[in-house]
Amino acid sequence: MQHTTITATPNDLLTAQEVATMLGVTSGWVYAQSRKGRIPTITLGRYRRYRCDAILGWLDQIERPHA
């Protein structure tokens, strides 16, 4: 698996492929999580985009230990 660095400012909109690269998963997984409402998503017609800071905040939230 080749690693690619994504350079984005907090409000940049990312594609599913860019989010998948950030997370080390497939774009299919990202789309599936979007459909299930488990990952922050912006829907633009038939397109799905992801705000970089929303994804980073979501990661912080799920990383925290459950109390």
Secondary structure by P-SEA (a helix, b strand, c coil): cbbbbbbbcccccccaaaaaaaacccaaaaaaaaaacccbbbbcccbbbbcaaaaaaaaaaaacccc
